[in-house]
């Protein structure tokens, strides 16, 4: 009688382990799928941001002496663009909108020093 109840318990534990493993696998697949989707969205956003950066440079005739300077200015431009987008998303609260201009690749102190 003890052997039967132990066999039943072992089979039950095995079934629970299999179910837990399947759930973990499904969870892992869902996690991987979410990561892939987020990665695709990030890449698509990166392409769009790169396109906007190139259009902005062309509009204002921006050229940089070296790749490091361009990367630095692009980073500043992207931060300023995030500010503009966030501000304009809540423009009703502020009562006005802002936009990117020829100084969008400069930090505030850089724009002031130029004049």
Jmol script that loads the backbone (N, CA, C; Angstrom):
load data "model"
ATOM      1  N   UNK A   1       0.826  -1.184   0.000  1.00  0.00           N
ATOM      2  CA  UNK A   1       0.000   0.000   0.000  1.00  0.00           C
ATOM      3  C   UNK A   1       0.872   1.250   0.000  1.00  0.00           C
ATOM      4  N   UNK A   2       1.939   1.228   0.691  1.00  0.00           N
ATOM      5  CA  UNK A   2       2.844   2.363   0.737  1.00  0.00           C
ATOM      6  C   UNK A   2       3.439   2.622  -0.633  1.00  0.00           C
ATOM      7  N   UNK A   3       3.784   1.554  -1.366  1.00  0.00           N
ATOM      8  CA  UNK A   3       4.367   1.715  -2.687  1.00  0.00           C
ATOM      9  C   UNK A   3       3.398   2.407  -3.642  1.00  0.00           C
ATOM     10  N   UNK A   4       2.101   2.059  -3.562  1.00  0.00           N
ATOM     11  CA  UNK A   4       1.114   2.672  -4.443  1.00  0.00           C
ATOM     12  C   UNK A   4       0.968   4.156  -4.149  1.00  0.00           C
ATOM     13  N   UNK A   5       0.911   4.526  -2.883  1.00  0.00           N
ATOM     14  CA  UNK A   5       0.746   5.929  -2.540  1.00  0.00           C
ATOM     15  C   UNK A   5       2.014   6.707  -2.883  1.00  0.00           C
ATOM     16  N   UNK A   6       3.174   6.082  -2.762  1.00  0.00           N
ATOM     17  CA  UNK A   6       4.422   6.754  -3.129  1.00  0.00           C
ATOM     18  C   UNK A   6       4.500   6.906  -4.645  1.00  0.00           C
ATOM     19  N   UNK A   7       4.062   5.865  -5.393  1.00  0.00           N
ATOM     20  CA  UNK A   7       4.042   5.969  -6.854  1.00  0.00           C
ATOM     21  C   UNK A   7       3.107   7.089  -7.309  1.00  0.00           C
ATOM     22  N   UNK A   8       1.973   7.163  -6.679  1.00  0.00           N
ATOM     23  CA  UNK A   8       1.017   8.213  -7.004  1.00  0.00           C
ATOM     24  C   UNK A   8       1.616   9.580  -6.736  1.00  0.00           C
ATOM     25  N   UNK A   9       2.283   9.713  -5.610  1.00  0.00           N
ATOM     26  CA  UNK A   9       2.906  10.977  -5.236  1.00  0.00           C
ATOM     27  C   UNK A   9       4.032  11.329  -6.219  1.00  0.00           C
ATOM     28  N   UNK A  10       4.817  10.355  -6.594  1.00  0.00           N
ATOM     29  CA  UNK A  10       5.901  10.587  -7.555  1.00  0.00           C
ATOM     30  C   UNK A  10       5.325  11.021  -8.892  1.00  0.00           C
ATOM     31  N   UNK A  11       4.274  10.322  -9.363  1.00  0.00           N
ATOM     32  CA  UNK A  11       3.656  10.701 -10.627  1.00  0.00           C
ATOM     33  C   UNK A  11       3.061  12.108 -10.551  1.00  0.00           C
ATOM     34  N   UNK A  12       2.437  12.429  -9.439  1.00  0.00           N
ATOM     35  CA  UNK A  12       1.873  13.763  -9.249  1.00  0.00           C
ATOM     36  C   UNK A  12       2.975  14.827  -9.301  1.00  0.00           C
ATOM     37  N   UNK A  13       4.052  14.569  -8.604  1.00  0.00           N
ATOM     38  CA  UNK A  13       5.170  15.513  -8.607  1.00  0.00           C
ATOM     39  C   UNK A  13       5.778  15.649 -10.004  1.00  0.00           C
ATOM     40  N   UNK A  14       5.865  14.550 -10.729  1.00  0.00           N
ATOM     41  CA  UNK A  14       6.379  14.599 -12.099  1.00  0.00           C
ATOM     42  C   UNK A  14       5.463  15.438 -12.984  1.00  0.00           C
ATOM     43  N   UNK A  15       4.150  15.237 -12.846  1.00  0.00           N
ATOM     44  CA  UNK A  15       3.206  16.018 -13.640  1.00  0.00           C
ATOM     45  C   UNK A  15       3.302  17.505 -13.294  1.00  0.00           C
ATOM     46  N   UNK A  16       3.418  17.809 -12.019  1.00  0.00           N
ATOM     47  CA  UNK A  16       3.565  19.210 -11.608  1.00  0.00           C
ATOM     48  C   UNK A  16       4.847  19.816 -12.159  1.00  0.00           C
ATOM     49  N   UNK A  17       5.911  19.030 -12.165  1.00  0.00           N
ATOM     50  CA  UNK A  17       7.187  19.503 -12.705  1.00  0.00           C
ATOM     51  C   UNK A  17       7.074  19.782 -14.201  1.00  0.00           C
ATOM     52  N   UNK A  18       6.419  18.868 -14.913  1.00  0.00           N
ATOM     53  CA  UNK A  18       6.237  19.047 -16.358  1.00  0.00           C
ATOM     54  C   UNK A  18       5.400  20.293 -16.624  1.00  0.00           C
ATOM     55  N   UNK A  19       4.315  20.462 -15.871  1.00  0.00           N
ATOM     56  CA  UNK A  19       3.466  21.643 -16.055  1.00  0.00           C
ATOM     57  C   UNK A  19       4.230  22.924 -15.744  1.00  0.00           C
ATOM     58  N   UNK A  20       4.995  22.898 -14.672  1.00  0.00           N
ATOM     59  CA  UNK A  20       5.796  24.072 -14.322  1.00  0.00           C
ATOM     60  C   UNK A  20       6.833  24.361 -15.393  1.00  0.00           C
ATOM     61  N   UNK A  21       7.427  23.326 -15.939  1.00  0.00           N
ATOM     62  CA  UNK A  21       8.418  23.502 -17.010  1.00  0.00           C
ATOM     63  C   UNK A  21       7.767  24.098 -18.251  1.00  0.00           C
ATOM     64  N   UNK A  22       6.557  23.603 -18.584  1.00  0.00           N
ATOM     65  CA  UNK A  22       5.843  24.143 -19.741  1.00  0.00           C
ATOM     66  C   UNK A  22       5.491  25.607 -19.523  1.00  0.00           C
ATOM     67  N   UNK A  23       5.041  25.946 -18.329  1.00  0.00           N
ATOM     68  CA  UNK A  23       4.714  27.346 -18.025  1.00  0.00           C
ATOM     69  C   UNK A  23       5.956  28.217 -18.139  1.00  0.00           C
ATOM     70  N   UNK A  24       7.069  27.703 -17.605  1.00  0.00           N
ATOM     71  CA  UNK A  24       8.319  28.455 -17.685  1.00  0.00           C
ATOM     72  C   UNK A  24       8.731  28.638 -19.140  1.00  0.00           C
ATOM     73  N   UNK A  25       8.555  27.594 -19.947  1.00  0.00           N
ATOM     74  CA  UNK A  25       8.894  27.697 -21.368  1.00  0.00           C
ATOM     75  C   UNK A  25       8.011  28.726 -22.064  1.00  0.00           C
ATOM     76  N   UNK A  26       6.706  28.689 -21.771  1.00  0.00           N
ATOM     77  CA  UNK A  26       5.796  29.659 -22.359  1.00  0.00           C
ATOM     78  C   UNK A  26       6.141  31.065 -21.907  1.00  0.00           C
ATOM     79  N   UNK A  27       6.475  31.216 -20.636  1.00  0.00           N
ATOM     80  CA  UNK A  27       6.870  32.514 -20.118  1.00  0.00           C
ATOM     81  C   UNK A  27       8.138  32.988 -20.814  1.00  0.00           C
ATOM     82  N   UNK A  28       9.101  32.087 -20.970  1.00  0.00           N
ATOM     83  CA  UNK A  28      10.334  32.447 -21.662  1.00  0.00           C
ATOM     84  C   UNK A  28      10.054  32.831 -23.109  1.00  0.00           C
ATOM     85  N   UNK A  29       9.161  32.096 -23.766  1.00  0.00           N
ATOM     86  CA  UNK A  29       8.824  32.432 -25.153  1.00  0.00           C
ATOM     87  C   UNK A  29       8.147  33.794 -25.222  1.00  0.00           C
ATOM     88  N   UNK A  30       7.271  34.078 -24.264  1.00  0.00           N
ATOM     89  CA  UNK A  30       6.608  35.379 -24.235  1.00  0.00           C
ATOM     90  C   UNK A  30       7.632  36.480 -23.973  1.00  0.00           C
ATOM     91  N   UNK A  31       8.569  36.220 -23.093  1.00  0.00           N
ATOM     92  CA  UNK A  31       9.620  37.195 -22.804  1.00  0.00           C
ATOM     93  C   UNK A  31      10.472  37.444 -24.037  1.00  0.00           C
ATOM     94  N   UNK A  32      10.863  36.382 -24.706  1.00  0.00           N
ATOM     95  CA  UNK A  32      11.668  36.516 -25.923  1.00  0.00           C
ATOM     96  C   UNK A  32      10.880  37.276 -26.983  1.00  0.00           C
ATOM     97  N   UNK A  33       9.606  36.959 -27.142  1.00  0.00           N
ATOM     98  CA  UNK A  33       8.774  37.648 -28.127  1.00  0.00           C
ATOM     99  C   UNK A  33       8.675  39.137 -27.794  1.00  0.00           C
ATOM    100  N   UNK A  34       8.503  39.454 -26.523  1.00  0.00           N
ATOM    101  CA  UNK A  34       8.430  40.859 -26.112  1.00  0.00           C
ATOM    102  C   UNK A  34       9.745  41.579 -26.391  1.00  0.00           C
ATOM    103  N   UNK A  35      10.849  40.923 -26.126  1.00  0.00           N
ATOM    104  CA  UNK A  35      12.162  41.527 -26.387  1.00  0.00           C
ATOM    105  C   UNK A  35      12.355  41.767 -27.878  1.00  0.00           C
ATOM    106  N   UNK A  36      11.945  40.797 -28.691  1.00  0.00           N
ATOM    107  CA  UNK A  36      12.070  40.948 -30.146  1.00  0.00           C
ATOM    108  C   UNK A  36      11.209  42.111 -30.632  1.00  0.00           C
ATOM    109  N   UNK A  37       9.978  42.200 -30.151  1.00  0.00           N
ATOM    110  CA  UNK A  37       9.098  43.293 -30.561  1.00  0.00           C
ATOM    111  C   UNK A  37       9.649  44.652 -30.129  1.00  0.00           C
ATOM    112  N   UNK A  38      10.135  44.729 -28.904  1.00  0.00           N
ATOM    113  CA  UNK A  38      10.719  45.986 -28.425  1.00  0.00           C
ATOM    114  C   UNK A  38      11.965  46.349 -29.221  1.00  0.00           C
ATOM    115  N   UNK A  39      12.763  45.351 -29.551  1.00  0.00           N
ATOM    116  CA  UNK A  39      13.960  45.603 -30.349  1.00  0.00           C
ATOM    117  C   UNK A  39      13.587  46.143 -31.726  1.00  0.00           C
ATOM    118  N   UNK A  40      12.572  45.550 -32.334  1.00  0.00           N
ATOM    119  CA  UNK A  40      12.121  46.027 -33.644  1.00  0.00           C
ATOM    120  C   UNK A  40      11.614  47.458 -33.551  1.00  0.00           C
ATOM    121  N   UNK A  41      10.862  47.753 -32.510  1.00  0.00           N
ATOM    122  CA  UNK A  41      10.355  49.118 -32.327  1.00  0.00           C
ATOM    123  C   UNK A  41      11.504  50.093 -32.109  1.00  0.00           C
ATOM    124  N   UNK A  42      12.501  49.674 -31.343  1.00  0.00           N
ATOM    125  CA  UNK A  42      13.654  50.525 -31.072  1.00  0.00           C
ATOM    126  C   UNK A  42      14.427  50.799 -32.357  1.00  0.00           C
ATOM    127  N   UNK A  43      14.638  49.761 -33.164  1.00  0.00           N
ATOM    128  CA  UNK A  43      15.354  49.914 -34.433  1.00  0.00           C
ATOM    129  C   UNK A  43      14.565  50.827 -35.365  1.00  0.00           C
ATOM    130  N   UNK A  44      13.258  50.611 -35.456  1.00  0.00           N
ATOM    131  CA  UNK A  44      12.422  51.457 -36.318  1.00  0.00           C
ATOM    132  C   UNK A  44      12.480  52.906 -35.853  1.00  0.00           C
ATOM    133  N   UNK A  45      12.423  53.126 -34.545  1.00  0.00           N
ATOM    134  CA  UNK A  45      12.519  54.479 -33.999  1.00  0.00           C
ATOM    135  C   UNK A  45      13.884  55.077 -34.314  1.00  0.00           C
ATOM    136  N   UNK A  46      14.931  54.255 -34.211  1.00  0.00           N
ATOM    137  CA  UNK A  46      16.282  54.717 -34.509  1.00  0.00           C
ATOM    138  C   UNK A  46      16.415  55.154 -35.955  1.00  0.00           C
ATOM    139  N   UNK A  47      15.819  54.394 -36.881  1.00  0.00           N
ATOM    140  CA  UNK A  47      15.846  54.772 -38.298  1.00  0.00           C
ATOM    141  C   UNK A  47      15.094  56.079 -38.515  1.00  0.00           C
ATOM    142  N   UNK A  48      13.954  56.220 -37.867  1.00  0.00           N
ATOM    143  CA  UNK A  48      13.163  57.445 -38.002  1.00  0.00           C
ATOM    144  C   UNK A  48      13.928  58.639 -37.431  1.00  0.00           C
ATOM    145  N   UNK A  49      14.564  58.446 -36.284  1.00  0.00           N
ATOM    146  CA  UNK A  49      15.339  59.517 -35.671  1.00  0.00           C
ATOM    147  C   UNK A  49      16.525  59.901 -36.555  1.00  0.00           C
ATOM    148  N   UNK A  50      17.177  58.907 -37.140  1.00  0.00           N
ATOM    149  CA  UNK A  50      18.300  59.168 -38.053  1.00  0.00           C
ATOM    150  C   UNK A  50      17.824  59.957 -39.276  1.00  0.00           C
ATOM    151  N   UNK A  51      16.672  59.602 -39.786  1.00  0.00           N
ATOM    152  CA  UNK A  51      16.096  60.310 -40.933  1.00  0.00           C
ATOM    153  C   UNK A  51      15.819  61.769 -40.560  1.00  0.00           C
ATOM    154  N   UNK A  52      15.212  61.987 -39.399  1.00  0.00           N
ATOM    155  CA  UNK A  52      14.912  63.347 -38.949  1.00  0.00           C
ATOM    156  C   UNK A  52      16.192  64.152 -38.729  1.00  0.00           C
ATOM    157  N   UNK A  53      17.217  63.507 -38.172  1.00  0.00           N
ATOM    158  CA  UNK A  53      18.509  64.159 -37.947  1.00  0.00           C
ATOM    159  C   UNK A  53      19.089  64.627 -39.281  1.00  0.00           C
ATOM    160  N   UNK A  54      19.088  63.761 -40.276  1.00  0.00           N
ATOM    161  CA  UNK A  54      19.638  64.112 -41.587  1.00  0.00           C
ATOM    162  C   UNK A  54      18.823  65.215 -42.264  1.00  0.00           C
ATOM    163  N   UNK A  55      17.507  65.169 -42.129  1.00  0.00           N
ATOM    164  CA  UNK A  55      16.664  66.238 -42.687  1.00  0.00           C
ATOM    165  C   UNK A  55      16.941  67.567 -41.996  1.00  0.00           C
ATOM    166  N   UNK A  56      17.090  67.520 -40.663  1.00  0.00           N
ATOM    167  CA  UNK A  56      17.376  68.742 -39.904  1.00  0.00           C
ATOM    168  C   UNK A  56      18.726  69.321 -40.310  1.00  0.00           C
ATOM    169  N   UNK A  57      19.745  68.472 -40.443  1.00  0.00           N
ATOM    170  CA  UNK A  57      21.074  68.950 -40.860  1.00  0.00           C
ATOM    171  C   UNK A  57      21.000  69.586 -42.246  1.00  0.00           C
ATOM    172  N   UNK A  58      20.266  68.973 -43.150  1.00  0.00           N
ATOM    173  CA  UNK A  58      20.144  69.515 -44.503  1.00  0.00           C
ATOM    174  C   UNK A  58      19.407  70.855 -44.496  1.00  0.00           C
ATOM    175  N   UNK A  59      18.341  70.946 -43.698  1.00  0.00           N
ATOM    176  CA  UNK A  59      17.556  72.184 -43.641  1.00  0.00           C
ATOM    177  C   UNK A  59      18.393  73.365 -43.164  1.00  0.00           C
ATOM    178  N   UNK A  60      19.259  73.128 -42.181  1.00  0.00           N
ATOM    179  CA  UNK A  60      20.046  74.217 -41.608  1.00  0.00           C
ATOM    180  C   UNK A  60      21.505  74.220 -42.078  1.00  0.00           C
ATOM    181  N   UNK A  61      21.829  73.386 -43.068  1.00  0.00           N
ATOM    182  CA  UNK A  61      23.179  73.367 -43.629  1.00  0.00           C
ATOM    183  C   UNK A  61      24.257  72.996 -42.615  1.00  0.00           C
ATOM    184  N   UNK A  62      23.960  72.074 -41.744  1.00  0.00           N
ATOM    185  CA  UNK A  62      24.905  71.682 -40.697  1.00  0.00           C
ATOM    186  C   UNK A  62      25.910  70.671 -41.236  1.00  0.00           C
ATOM    187  N   UNK A  63      27.178  70.947 -40.972  1.00  0.00           N
ATOM    188  CA  UNK A  63      28.269  70.026 -41.295  1.00  0.00           C
ATOM    189  C   UNK A  63      29.239  70.064 -40.124  1.00  0.00           C
ATOM    190  N   UNK A  64      29.812  68.932 -39.808  1.00  0.00           N
ATOM    191  CA  UNK A  64      30.697  68.845 -38.656  1.00  0.00           C
ATOM    192  C   UNK A  64      32.080  68.397 -39.101  1.00  0.00           C
ATOM    193  N   UNK A  65      33.107  68.856 -38.376  1.00  0.00           N
ATOM    194  CA  UNK A  65      34.500  68.599 -38.753  1.00  0.00           C
ATOM    195  C   UNK A  65      34.902  67.140 -38.640  1.00  0.00           C
ATOM    196  N   UNK A  66      34.326  66.435 -37.669  1.00  0.00           N
ATOM    197  CA  UNK A  66      34.723  65.042 -37.463  1.00  0.00           C
ATOM    198  C   UNK A  66      33.532  64.240 -36.950  1.00  0.00           C
ATOM    199  N   UNK A  67      33.684  62.936 -36.996  1.00  0.00           N
ATOM    200  CA  UNK A  67      32.605  62.039 -36.574  1.00  0.00           C
ATOM    201  C   UNK A  67      32.280  62.210 -35.091  1.00  0.00           C
ATOM    202  N   UNK A  68      33.307  62.421 -34.267  1.00  0.00           N
ATOM    203  CA  UNK A  68      33.073  62.605 -32.828  1.00  0.00           C
ATOM    204  C   UNK A  68      32.211  63.840 -32.566  1.00  0.00           C
ATOM    205  N   UNK A  69      32.497  64.925 -33.292  1.00  0.00           N
ATOM    206  CA  UNK A  69      31.713  66.151 -33.126  1.00  0.00           C
ATOM    207  C   UNK A  69      30.281  65.924 -33.575  1.00  0.00           C
ATOM    208  N   UNK A  70      30.102  65.209 -34.694  1.00  0.00           N
ATOM    209  CA  UNK A  70      28.747  64.937 -35.166  1.00  0.00           C
ATOM    210  C   UNK A  70      27.983  64.080 -34.162  1.00  0.00           C
ATOM    211  N   UNK A  71      28.628  63.060 -33.607  1.00  0.00           N
ATOM    212  CA  UNK A  71      27.957  62.213 -32.612  1.00  0.00           C
ATOM    213  C   UNK A  71      27.583  63.018 -31.373  1.00  0.00           C
ATOM    214  N   UNK A  72      28.471  63.909 -30.962  1.00  0.00           N
ATOM    215  CA  UNK A  72      28.193  64.748 -29.803  1.00  0.00           C
ATOM    216  C   UNK A  72      27.000  65.667 -30.076  1.00  0.00           C
ATOM    217  N   UNK A  73      27.011  66.321 -31.227  1.00  0.00           N
ATOM    218  CA  UNK A  73      25.923  67.235 -31.578  1.00  0.00           C
ATOM    219  C   UNK A  73      24.614  66.483 -31.801  1.00  0.00           C
ATOM    220  N   UNK A  74      24.710  65.262 -32.350  1.00  0.00           N
ATOM    221  CA  UNK A  74      23.492  64.460 -32.558  1.00  0.00           C
ATOM    222  C   UNK A  74      22.870  64.094 -31.216  1.00  0.00           C
ATOM    223  N   UNK A  75      23.707  63.788 -30.254  1.00  0.00           N
ATOM    224  CA  UNK A  75      23.220  63.456 -28.919  1.00  0.00           C
ATOM    225  C   UNK A  75      22.497  64.655 -28.296  1.00  0.00           C
ATOM    226  N   UNK A  76      23.078  65.828 -28.420  1.00  0.00           N
ATOM    227  CA  UNK A  76      22.448  67.050 -27.900  1.00  0.00           C
ATOM    228  C   UNK A  76      21.142  67.303 -28.644  1.00  0.00           C
ATOM    229  N   UNK A  77      21.175  67.163 -29.974  1.00  0.00           N
ATOM    230  CA  UNK A  77      19.981  67.354 -30.783  1.00  0.00           C
ATOM    231  C   UNK A  77      18.866  66.402 -30.354  1.00  0.00           C
ATOM    232  N   UNK A  78      19.220  65.129 -30.126  1.00  0.00           N
ATOM    233  CA  UNK A  78      18.219  64.130 -29.725  1.00  0.00           C
ATOM    234  C   UNK A  78      17.612  64.487 -28.374  1.00  0.00           C
ATOM    235  N   UNK A  79      18.438  64.955 -27.441  1.00  0.00           N
ATOM    236  CA  UNK A  79      17.919  65.365 -26.130  1.00  0.00           C
ATOM    237  C   UNK A  79      16.983  66.564 -26.277  1.00  0.00           C
ATOM    238  N   UNK A  80      17.368  67.519 -27.117  1.00  0.00           N
ATOM    239  CA  UNK A  80      16.498  68.673 -27.350  1.00  0.00           C
ATOM    240  C   UNK A  80      15.208  68.268 -28.050  1.00  0.00           C
ATOM    241  N   UNK A  81      15.292  67.312 -28.956  1.00  0.00           N
ATOM    242  CA  UNK A  81      14.092  66.821 -29.637  1.00  0.00           C
ATOM    243  C   UNK A  81      13.149  66.145 -28.646  1.00  0.00           C
ATOM    244  N   UNK A  82      13.723  65.377 -27.725  1.00  0.00           N
ATOM    245  CA  UNK A  82      12.885  64.740 -26.693  1.00  0.00           C
ATOM    246  C   UNK A  82      12.180  65.809 -25.865  1.00  0.00           C
ATOM    247  N   UNK A  83      12.899  66.886 -25.518  1.00  0.00           N
ATOM    248  CA  UNK A  83      12.284  67.985 -24.770  1.00  0.00           C
ATOM    249  C   UNK A  83      11.130  68.596 -25.568  1.00  0.00           C
ATOM    250  N   UNK A  84      11.382  68.887 -26.849  1.00  0.00           N
ATOM    251  CA  UNK A  84      10.359  69.497 -27.706  1.00  0.00           C
ATOM    252  C   UNK A  84       9.138  68.593 -27.804  1.00  0.00           C
ATOM    253  N   UNK A  85       9.356  67.314 -28.066  1.00  0.00           N
ATOM    254  CA  UNK A  85       8.240  66.371 -28.190  1.00  0.00           C
ATOM    255  C   UNK A  85       7.447  66.266 -26.893  1.00  0.00           C
ATOM    256  N   UNK A  86       8.152  66.175 -25.768  1.00  0.00           N
ATOM    257  CA  UNK A  86       7.471  66.060 -24.472  1.00  0.00           C
ATOM    258  C   UNK A  86       6.697  67.338 -24.156  1.00  0.00           C
ATOM    259  N   UNK A  87       7.318  68.477 -24.399  1.00  0.00           N
ATOM    260  CA  UNK A  87       6.649  69.752 -24.140  1.00  0.00           C
ATOM    261  C   UNK A  87       5.393  69.880 -25.002  1.00  0.00           C
ATOM    262  N   UNK A  88       5.526  69.602 -26.291  1.00  0.00           N
ATOM    263  CA  UNK A  88       4.391  69.768 -27.197  1.00  0.00           C
ATOM    264  C   UNK A  88       3.276  68.763 -26.937  1.00  0.00           C
ATOM    265  N   UNK A  89       3.622  67.622 -26.369  1.00  0.00           N
ATOM    266  CA  UNK A  89       2.589  66.643 -26.000  1.00  0.00           C
ATOM    267  C   UNK A  89       1.687  67.197 -24.903  1.00  0.00           C
ATOM    268  N   UNK A  90       2.220  68.137 -24.122  1.00  0.00           N
ATOM    269  CA  UNK A  90       1.456  68.771 -23.045  1.00  0.00           C
ATOM    270  C   UNK A  90       1.291  70.261 -23.292  1.00  0.00           C
ATOM    271  N   UNK A  91       1.218  70.656 -24.536  1.00  0.00           N
ATOM    272  CA  UNK A  91       1.169  72.083 -24.887  1.00  0.00           C
ATOM    273  C   UNK A  91      -0.032  72.793 -24.272  1.00  0.00           C
ATOM    274  N   UNK A  92      -1.125  72.085 -24.105  1.00  0.00           N
ATOM    275  CA  UNK A  92      -2.304  72.726 -23.506  1.00  0.00           C
ATOM    276  C   UNK A  92      -2.024  73.178 -22.077  1.00  0.00           C
ATOM    277  N   UNK A  93      -1.212  72.428 -21.378  1.00  0.00           N
ATOM    278  CA  UNK A  93      -0.844  72.821 -20.010  1.00  0.00           C
ATOM    279  C   UNK A  93       0.038  74.065 -20.004  1.00  0.00           C
ATOM    280  N   UNK A  94       0.930  74.157 -20.996  1.00  0.00           N
ATOM    281  CA  UNK A  94       1.879  75.270 -21.052  1.00  0.00           C
ATOM    282  C   UNK A  94       1.290  76.501 -21.736  1.00  0.00           C
ATOM    283  N   UNK A  95       0.358  76.276 -22.644  1.00  0.00           N
ATOM    284  CA  UNK A  95      -0.236  77.386 -23.372  1.00  0.00           C
ATOM    285  C   UNK A  95       0.529  77.763 -24.632  1.00  0.00           C
ATOM    286  N   UNK A  96       1.580  77.035 -24.959  1.00  0.00           N
ATOM    287  CA  UNK A  96       2.344  77.310 -26.177  1.00  0.00           C
ATOM    288  C   UNK A  96       3.112  76.055 -26.583  1.00  0.00           C
ATOM    289  N   UNK A  97       3.592  76.071 -27.823  1.00  0.00           N
ATOM    290  CA  UNK A  97       4.402  74.964 -28.323  1.00  0.00           C
ATOM    291  C   UNK A  97       5.816  75.468 -28.598  1.00  0.00           C
ATOM    292  N   UNK A  98       6.739  74.543 -28.734  1.00  0.00           N
ATOM    293  CA  UNK A  98       8.111  74.870 -29.100  1.00  0.00           C
ATOM    294  C   UNK A  98       8.479  74.030 -30.318  1.00  0.00           C
ATOM    295  N   UNK A  99       9.557  74.405 -31.005  1.00  0.00           N
ATOM    296  CA  UNK A  99       9.965  73.616 -32.166  1.00  0.00           C
ATOM    297  C   UNK A  99      11.481  73.601 -32.264  1.00  0.00           C
ATOM    298  N   UNK A 100      11.952  72.667 -33.056  1.00  0.00           N
ATOM    299  CA  UNK A 100      13.381  72.560 -33.319  1.00  0.00           C
ATOM    300  C   UNK A 100      13.782  73.731 -34.218  1.00  0.00           C
ATOM    301  N   UNK A 101      14.995  74.266 -33.983  1.00  0.00           N
ATOM    302  CA  UNK A 101      15.495  75.339 -34.835  1.00  0.00           C
ATOM    303  C   UNK A 101      16.981  75.107 -35.117  1.00  0.00           C
ATOM    304  N   UNK A 102      17.649  76.101 -35.672  1.00  0.00           N
ATOM    305  CA  UNK A 102      19.054  75.941 -36.056  1.00  0.00           C
ATOM    306  C   UNK A 102      19.992  75.753 -34.865  1.00  0.00           C
ATOM    307  N   UNK A 103      19.515  76.007 -33.661  1.00  0.00           N
ATOM    308  CA  UNK A 103      20.341  75.860 -32.468  1.00  0.00           C
ATOM    309  C   UNK A 103      20.091  74.547 -31.724  1.00  0.00           C
ATOM    310  N   UNK A 104      19.321  73.648 -32.316  1.00  0.00           N
ATOM    311  CA  UNK A 104      18.917  72.413 -31.636  1.00  0.00           C
ATOM    312  C   UNK A 104      20.076  71.462 -31.365  1.00  0.00           C
ATOM    313  N   UNK A 105      21.229  71.682 -31.992  1.00  0.00           N
ATOM    314  CA  UNK A 105      22.386  70.817 -31.733  1.00  0.00           C
ATOM    315  C   UNK A 105      23.331  71.422 -30.702  1.00  0.00           C
ATOM    316  N   UNK A 106      22.878  72.475 -30.038  1.00  0.00           N
ATOM    317  CA  UNK A 106      23.697  73.142 -29.017  1.00  0.00           C
ATOM    318  C   UNK A 106      23.021  73.046 -27.663  1.00  0.00           C
ATOM    319  N   UNK A 107      23.826  72.997 -26.628  1.00  0.00           N
ATOM    320  CA  UNK A 107      23.266  73.116 -25.282  1.00  0.00           C
ATOM    321  C   UNK A 107      22.984  74.582 -25.046  1.00  0.00           C
ATOM    322  N   UNK A 108      22.183  74.906 -24.088  1.00  0.00           N
ATOM    323  CA  UNK A 108      21.784  76.305 -23.876  1.00  0.00           C
ATOM    324  C   UNK A 108      22.981  77.238 -23.706  1.00  0.00           C
ATOM    325  N   UNK A 109      23.993  76.820 -22.971  1.00  0.00           N
ATOM    326  CA  UNK A 109      25.144  77.692 -22.778  1.00  0.00           C
ATOM    327  C   UNK A 109      25.888  77.919 -24.095  1.00  0.00           C
ATOM    328  N   UNK A 110      25.903  76.899 -24.970  1.00  0.00           N
ATOM    329  CA  UNK A 110      26.562  77.042 -26.271  1.00  0.00           C
ATOM    330  C   UNK A 110      25.858  78.064 -27.134  1.00  0.00           C
ATOM    331  N   UNK A 111      24.549  78.083 -27.107  1.00  0.00           N
ATOM    332  CA  UNK A 111      23.791  79.044 -27.913  1.00  0.00           C
ATOM    333  C   UNK A 111      24.000  80.459 -27.394  1.00  0.00           C
ATOM    334  N   UNK A 112      24.114  80.623 -26.101  1.00  0.00           N
ATOM    335  CA  UNK A 112      24.317  81.937 -25.512  1.00  0.00           C
ATOM    336  C   UNK A 112      25.712  82.460 -25.815  1.00  0.00           C
ATOM    337  N   UNK A 113      26.724  81.598 -25.745  1.00  0.00           N
ATOM    338  CA  UNK A 113      28.098  82.008 -25.982  1.00  0.00           C
ATOM    339  C   UNK A 113      28.295  82.502 -27.412  1.00  0.00           C
ATOM    340  N   UNK A 114      27.536  81.939 -28.364  1.00  0.00           N
ATOM    341  CA  UNK A 114      27.702  82.332 -29.760  1.00  0.00           C
ATOM    342  C   UNK A 114      27.321  83.785 -29.987  1.00  0.00           C
ATOM    343  N   UNK A 115      26.451  84.351 -29.151  1.00  0.00           N
ATOM    344  CA  UNK A 115      25.963  85.717 -29.386  1.00  0.00           C
ATOM    345  C   UNK A 115      26.439  86.655 -28.350  1.00  0.00           C
TER     346      UNK A 115
END
end "model"
wireframe off; spacefill off
backbone 0.3
color backbone group
